[in-house]
C-alpha cells in the first residue's frame, strides 16, 4: 500500500471515529485533559482576513508572553533537552544602594547562602509564558525559573516517546524532568515550587520520587488549578453518559489524529474559529475576560501540535498522587483554584487542602481553569503573601497587583 493510500485510510478512520464520538464531544475530551485555553468565538460571517487583522490588533494591544530571561538548558534522564529561563534579582540602584544592597560575603571561607528560587511549572498545552502576569509582578524582586515541559514551548520533543522502544509520558517522567531543571538552574539554596494543572501534578511527581529534595530544600509550594487524581470522574459540566462515551473512543481517536499530524494541523487551522468558543468555555468563567488575554491563551494552545496533545492525554487518566502530598505536610503551601473550573474542579483543590490541613485554600470566585490569566491579581496577591511568609521577599516589598504587560527588554 502506498504512503498516500495509508494516509488516506488513516484519515478516513479518524474521521469515522470523530463522527461516532461527536466532533464537539471529542474536542471536549481533549480540553478536559487540561488544554484549557481559548478566545471568544468570532462570528462566522466575518471574513478570515478581517478576523486575522483583529487578532493582530489584539496581539499588539497585549504583548503577553514577551518577557524573556537568561536562557538555559537541562537534560532529562532520557536525553530530552528542556528549555528554561532565569530572572535574577535586580541590583539595588540609587543613592542608598551602596548601603542597602545585599552582598555575597564570604563568612569563614564560605559564600553567603544562595537566594530563594521560585520555580514555575506550566500546564498541558501551555508553556512558561502562561505565568506572564505573575512573572511581570515578581520580576527583579525574587529569583525565578520558568521552564517549558517536554514537547512544549521551546523544549525538545520527548526522546523516550519516539522510536521502536517508545514509552508513554507519565507524571513520574515529568517529575524527573523538574528535578533535571532544578539541578541545572537552581542546584543550591531554598526553593518555592509553583505549578498550574499539569505543573502541580509534576510537583507531586517530583515529591513521589525525590522526597528528600522536598524536605531539605523546598520552603514553600503553590498548587494552582490542579488535581491529585480521580480525573476520570470529572464530568466537565456534561451528563456523565456523554462523558463516558467520549472517554471510550477518545484515546483511539487521538492516536489516529496524532499519526497524521500534518493533515490534522491543516484542518485544525481551518476550524480554529469554530472551536474557539468551546475552548473558551473550559478556560475562563467570567464574561468580561480581556479579549487580548483570551487571544494570548489561544496562541498558547495553537502552538501545541496535535501529536503532543495525543501523547500526553493518557497520563491524566492514570494520575494518582494523593499519597505524595504527604511530603509537603511541613511545607507552607497555597492551594488555589477558580471556583468554576470545569477541567480540574475546585473540589479537587479542596481534596488537596484536606490532605494538607495547614495549607491556605483559596477559591477565586467567577474564575475558570486559567485563573492565573483570568484573575491575575488574586493569584499574584496570594503567591506574594506565600513568598513573604517563607522569607523569599521582604515584608515591605511592594509586589503590586499583577504587574504590567512588560515590553521586551531593550
C-alpha positions as CSV (number, residue, x, y, z in Angstrom):
1,X,0.0,0.0,0.0
2,X,1.4,3.4,-0.9
3,X,2.0,6.1,1.8
4,X,-0.7,8.3,0.3
5,X,-3.2,5.5,0.4
6,X,-2.2,4.6,4.0
7,X,-2.6,8.3,5.0
8,X,-6.0,8.5,3.4
9,X,-7.2,5.3,5.1
10,X,-5.9,6.5,8.5
11,X,-7.6,9.9,7.9
12,X,-10.8,8.2,7.0
13,X,-10.7,6.0,10.1
14,X,-10.0,9.0,12.2
15,X,-12.9,10.9,10.6
16,X,-15.2,7.9,11.3
17,X,-14.2,7.9,14.9
18,X,-14.8,11.6,15.2
19,X,-18.3,11.1,13.8
20,X,-19.1,8.3,16.2
21,X,-17.7,10.3,19.2
22,X,-19.2,13.5,18.0
23,X,-16.8,16.3,17.0
24,X,-17.8,18.5,20.0
25,X,-17.6,15.6,22.4
26,X,-14.1,14.6,21.3
27,X,-13.0,18.2,21.4
28,X,-14.3,18.4,25.0
29,X,-12.3,15.3,25.8
30,X,-9.1,17.0,24.6
31,X,-9.8,20.2,26.5
32,X,-10.8,18.2,29.6
33,X,-7.4,16.7,29.8
34,X,-6.0,20.1,30.6
35,X,-5.6,22.0,27.3
36,X,-7.8,24.8,28.7
37,X,-7.1,27.8,26.6
38,X,-9.1,29.8,24.1
39,X,-10.6,33.0,22.9
40,X,-14.2,34.2,22.4
41,X,-15.8,32.8,19.3
42,X,-16.0,35.1,16.4
43,X,-19.0,35.4,14.1
44,X,-18.5,33.0,11.3
45,X,-19.9,35.6,8.9
46,X,-16.8,37.8,9.4
47,X,-14.2,37.2,6.7
48,X,-11.0,35.4,7.7
49,X,-8.9,38.4,6.6
50,X,-10.8,40.7,8.9
51,X,-10.5,38.2,11.8
52,X,-6.8,38.0,11.2
53,X,-6.4,41.7,11.4
54,X,-8.4,41.7,14.6
55,X,-6.1,39.1,16.1
56,X,-3.0,41.0,15.1
57,X,-4.5,44.1,16.8
58,X,-5.2,42.2,20.0
59,X,-1.6,40.8,19.9
60,X,-0.3,44.3,19.7
61,X,-2.6,45.6,22.5
62,X,-1.4,43.0,25.0
63,X,2.2,41.8,24.3
64,X,1.7,38.9,26.7
65,X,4.4,36.3,26.6
66,X,7.0,38.9,25.7
67,X,9.0,38.6,28.9
68,X,12.4,36.8,28.4
69,X,15.1,35.8,30.9
70,X,18.6,34.3,30.8
71,X,18.2,31.1,28.8
72,X,19.4,27.7,29.8
73,X,19.0,24.0,29.0
74,X,18.7,21.0,31.2
75,X,18.9,17.4,30.1
76,X,16.3,14.9,31.2
77,X,17.2,11.3,32.1
78,X,16.2,10.1,28.7
79,X,18.3,12.8,26.9
80,X,15.4,15.2,26.2
81,X,16.7,18.8,26.2
82,X,14.5,21.0,28.5
83,X,14.5,24.8,28.0
84,X,14.3,27.2,30.9
85,X,14.8,30.9,31.7
86,X,16.1,32.6,34.8
87,X,15.1,36.0,36.1
88,X,17.6,37.2,38.7
89,X,17.0,39.7,41.5
90,X,17.6,43.2,40.2
91,X,20.5,45.0,41.8
92,X,19.6,48.0,44.0
93,X,20.0,51.4,42.5
94,X,20.1,55.0,43.7
95,X,22.0,56.8,46.5
96,X,21.1,54.3,49.2
97,X,22.1,51.3,47.0
98,X,25.6,51.0,48.4
99,X,24.3,50.6,51.9
100,X,21.2,48.6,51.3
101,X,22.1,46.1,48.5
102,X,22.7,42.5,49.7
103,X,26.3,41.4,49.4
104,X,27.7,38.0,48.6
105,X,30.1,37.9,51.6
106,X,32.4,35.1,52.4
107,X,32.0,34.0,56.0
108,X,34.8,31.9,57.4
109,X,35.8,30.9,53.9
110,X,32.3,30.2,52.7
111,X,30.0,32.2,50.5
112,X,26.7,33.5,51.7
113,X,23.6,31.2,51.3
114,X,22.1,31.0,47.9
115,X,18.9,33.1,47.4
116,X,15.4,31.6,47.3
117,X,14.5,30.4,43.8
118,X,10.8,30.2,42.7
119,X,10.3,27.5,40.1
120,X,7.2,27.8,37.9
121,X,5.8,24.8,36.1
122,X,3.0,25.3,33.5
123,X,0.1,23.1,32.4
124,X,-0.8,20.9,29.5
125,X,-0.8,22.6,26.1
126,X,0.6,25.8,27.5
127,X,4.2,26.9,28.0
128,X,6.2,29.0,30.5
129,X,4.5,32.2,29.2
130,X,1.3,31.2,30.9
131,X,2.7,32.8,34.0
132,X,3.1,36.1,32.3
133,X,1.3,38.3,34.9
134,X,3.0,36.7,37.9
135,X,6.4,36.9,36.2
136,X,5.9,40.6,35.4
137,X,4.9,41.3,39.0
138,X,7.8,39.4,40.7
139,X,10.4,40.3,38.2
140,X,13.5,41.6,39.9
141,X,12.1,41.0,43.4
142,X,13.0,37.3,43.7
143,X,15.0,34.8,41.6
144,X,12.6,32.8,39.4
145,X,12.9,29.9,37.0
146,X,10.4,29.4,34.2
147,X,10.6,26.2,32.1
148,X,8.8,24.5,29.3
149,X,7.7,21.0,29.9
150,X,9.0,18.4,27.4
151,X,7.4,18.7,23.9
152,X,6.0,22.1,24.9
153,X,7.3,25.6,24.1
154,X,11.0,25.7,23.4
155,X,11.8,22.4,25.0
156,X,12.6,19.4,22.7
157,X,10.2,16.6,21.9
158,X,10.4,13.8,24.4
159,X,13.1,11.4,23.3
160,X,11.5,8.5,25.2
161,X,8.2,9.0,23.3
162,X,9.7,8.2,19.9
163,X,11.2,5.2,18.2
164,X,10.6,1.4,18.5
165,X,11.0,1.5,22.3
166,X,8.8,4.5,22.8
167,X,7.0,4.8,26.2
168,X,4.1,7.0,27.0
169,X,4.5,10.1,29.0
170,X,3.6,9.9,32.7
171,X,3.6,12.2,35.7
172,X,6.7,10.4,37.1
173,X,8.6,11.3,34.0
174,X,7.6,15.0,34.4
175,X,8.7,14.9,38.0
176,X,12.1,13.7,36.9
177,X,12.2,16.5,34.3
178,X,11.5,19.0,37.0
179,X,14.4,17.5,39.0
180,X,16.7,18.0,36.0
181,X,15.7,21.6,35.7
182,X,16.3,22.2,39.4
183,X,19.7,20.6,39.2
184,X,20.6,22.8,36.3
185,X,19.0,26.1,37.2
186,X,18.9,26.1,41.0
187,X,21.4,23.5,42.2
188,X,21.6,25.0,45.7
189,X,19.5,27.1,48.0
190,X,15.9,27.1,49.1
191,X,13.1,26.5,46.6
192,X,9.5,27.6,46.2
193,X,7.6,25.4,43.8
194,X,4.6,26.7,41.9
195,X,2.6,24.6,39.5
196,X,-0.6,25.0,37.5
197,X,-2.7,22.0,36.4
198,X,-0.2,19.5,34.9
199,X,2.5,21.6,36.6
200,X,1.1,20.9,40.0
201,X,0.9,17.2,39.1
202,X,4.6,17.5,38.1
203,X,5.4,18.8,41.6
204,X,3.7,15.7,43.0
205,X,5.7,13.5,40.7
206,X,8.9,15.2,42.0
207,X,7.8,14.6,45.6
208,X,7.0,11.0,44.9
209,X,10.5,10.2,43.6
210,X,12.6,12.7,45.5
211,X,11.0,13.3,48.9
212,X,14.4,14.2,50.4
213,X,14.7,17.1,48.0
214,X,11.4,18.5,49.0
215,X,12.1,18.0,52.8
216,X,15.6,19.5,52.6
217,X,15.2,22.4,50.1
218,X,11.5,23.3,49.4
219,X,10.4,26.1,51.7
220,X,7.1,26.8,50.0
221,X,4.7,25.4,47.4
222,X,1.7,26.5,45.5
223,X,-0.8,24.2,43.7
224,X,-2.9,26.2,41.2
225,X,-5.9,24.6,39.5
226,X,-4.6,21.1,39.8
227,X,-5.6,17.6,40.9
228,X,-4.0,14.7,42.9
229,X,-6.1,12.1,41.0
230,X,-9.6,10.8,40.1
231,X,-9.6,12.9,36.9
232,X,-11.6,10.1,35.3
233,X,-14.6,11.1,37.5
234,X,-14.7,14.7,36.2
235,X,-17.9,15.4,34.2
236,X,-16.8,18.8,32.7
237,X,-20.3,20.1,33.1
238,X,-21.8,17.4,30.9
239,X,-24.0,14.4,31.5
240,X,-21.8,11.5,32.6
241,X,-23.2,9.2,29.9
242,X,-21.9,11.6,27.3
243,X,-18.5,11.9,29.0
244,X,-18.1,8.1,29.4
245,X,-18.9,7.6,25.7
246,X,-16.3,10.1,24.7
247,X,-13.7,8.6,27.0
248,X,-14.2,5.1,25.4
249,X,-13.3,6.3,21.9
250,X,-11.0,9.3,22.6
251,X,-7.7,7.5,23.1
252,X,-8.1,5.8,19.8
253,X,-9.2,9.0,18.1
254,X,-6.3,10.9,19.4
255,X,-3.8,8.2,18.4
256,X,-5.2,8.2,14.9
257,X,-5.1,12.0,14.7
258,X,-1.6,12.1,16.1
259,X,-0.3,9.7,13.5
260,X,-1.5,12.2,10.8
261,X,-0.3,15.4,12.4
262,X,0.3,17.4,9.3
263,X,-3.1,16.7,7.8
264,X,-4.8,17.3,11.1
265,X,-3.0,20.6,11.7
266,X,-4.3,21.9,8.4
267,X,-7.8,21.1,9.4
268,X,-7.3,22.4,12.9
269,X,-6.3,25.8,11.5
270,X,-9.3,25.9,9.2
271,X,-11.7,25.2,12.1
272,X,-10.0,27.3,14.7
273,X,-12.8,29.9,14.8
274,X,-15.4,27.2,15.2
275,X,-13.7,25.6,18.2
276,X,-12.6,28.9,19.9
277,X,-15.9,29.3,21.7
278,X,-15.9,25.8,23.0
279,X,-12.3,26.0,24.2
280,X,-13.0,29.4,25.9
281,X,-15.8,27.7,27.9
282,X,-13.2,25.4,29.5
283,X,-10.6,28.1,30.1
284,X,-12.5,31.0,31.6
285,X,-15.6,31.6,33.6
286,X,-16.3,35.4,33.6
287,X,-18.0,37.1,30.7
288,X,-15.6,40.1,30.8
289,X,-12.2,38.4,30.0
290,X,-9.9,40.9,28.3
291,X,-10.0,39.9,24.6
292,X,-6.2,40.4,24.4
293,X,-5.8,37.9,27.3
294,X,-8.1,35.4,25.6
295,X,-6.2,35.8,22.3
296,X,-3.0,35.2,24.2
297,X,-4.4,31.9,25.6
298,X,-5.4,31.0,22.1
299,X,-1.9,31.5,20.8
300,X,-0.5,29.2,23.6
301,X,-2.8,26.3,22.7
302,X,-2.3,26.8,18.9
303,X,1.4,26.2,19.5
304,X,0.9,22.7,20.8
305,X,1.0,20.1,18.0
306,X,-1.8,17.5,17.9
307,X,0.6,14.6,18.3
308,X,1.8,16.2,21.6
309,X,-1.9,16.5,22.7
310,X,-2.3,12.8,21.9
311,X,1.0,11.8,23.5
312,X,0.2,13.4,26.9
313,X,-3.5,12.7,27.3
314,X,-3.3,9.2,28.8
315,X,-1.1,10.5,31.7
316,X,-4.0,12.3,33.2
317,X,-6.4,9.4,33.5
318,X,-3.6,7.4,35.1
319,X,-2.6,10.2,37.5
320,X,-2.9,9.3,41.2
321,X,-0.5,11.1,43.5
322,X,-2.6,11.9,46.6
323,X,-0.2,9.9,48.7
324,X,2.7,12.0,47.6
325,X,1.2,15.2,49.0
326,X,2.3,14.0,52.5
327,X,5.8,15.0,51.6
328,X,4.6,18.7,51.6
329,X,3.0,18.3,55.0
330,X,5.6,20.5,56.8
331,X,5.9,23.0,53.8
332,X,4.0,26.3,53.9
333,X,1.6,25.7,51.0
334,X,-1.0,27.6,48.9
335,X,-3.8,25.7,47.2
336,X,-5.7,27.9,44.8
337,X,-8.4,27.3,42.1
338,X,-11.0,29.0,40.1
339,X,-14.4,28.4,41.7
340,X,-15.9,27.5,38.3
341,X,-13.0,25.4,36.9
342,X,-14.5,22.7,34.7
343,X,-11.2,21.0,33.9
344,X,-9.8,20.4,37.4
345,X,-12.8,21.3,39.5
346,X,-12.3,23.3,42.7
347,X,-13.4,20.2,44.6
348,X,-10.1,18.6,43.6
349,X,-8.3,21.6,45.2
350,X,-10.4,21.1,48.3
351,X,-9.3,17.5,48.4
352,X,-5.7,18.6,48.3
353,X,-6.5,21.0,51.1
354,X,-7.9,18.2,53.2
355,X,-4.7,16.3,52.8
356,X,-2.7,19.4,53.7
357,X,-4.7,20.8,56.5
358,X,-2.2,23.6,57.2
359,X,-2.3,24.9,53.7
360,X,-4.1,28.1,52.7
361,X,-7.0,27.2,50.5
362,X,-8.3,29.9,48.1
363,X,-11.2,29.5,45.7
364,X,-11.4,32.5,43.4
365,X,-15.0,33.5,42.5
366,X,-16.0,33.7,38.9
367,X,-12.8,32.2,37.6
368,X,-12.1,29.1,35.5
369,X,-9.1,26.9,34.7
370,X,-6.8,29.6,33.6
371,X,-7.3,31.5,36.8
372,X,-3.7,33.0,36.7
373,X,-4.7,34.8,33.5
374,X,-8.3,35.5,34.2
375,X,-7.8,36.8,37.8
376,X,-4.1,37.5,37.9
377,X,-4.4,40.0,40.7
378,X,-5.9,37.3,43.0
379,X,-3.3,34.7,42.2
380,X,-0.3,37.1,42.4
381,X,-1.6,38.5,45.7
382,X,-1.8,35.1,47.4
383,X,1.5,34.0,45.9
384,X,3.2,37.2,47.1
385,X,1.9,36.5,50.6
386,X,3.3,33.0,50.5
387,X,6.7,34.4,49.4
388,X,6.7,36.8,52.3
389,X,5.7,34.1,54.7
390,X,8.7,31.9,53.7
391,X,11.1,34.8,53.6
392,X,11.6,34.8,49.8
393,X,10.9,38.6,49.7
394,X,10.9,41.1,52.5
395,X,7.7,42.0,54.2
396,X,7.9,45.6,52.9
397,X,8.2,44.6,49.3
398,X,5.6,46.1,47.1
399,X,4.8,43.4,44.6
400,X,1.7,45.2,43.2
401,X,-1.4,43.6,41.9
402,X,-0.4,41.7,38.8
403,X,2.5,43.6,37.1
404,X,2.4,45.1,33.7
405,X,2.4,43.7,30.2
406,X,6.1,44.5,30.3
407,X,7.5,45.0,26.8
408,X,10.7,43.0,26.0
409,X,13.9,44.4,27.4
410,X,15.7,46.7,25.0
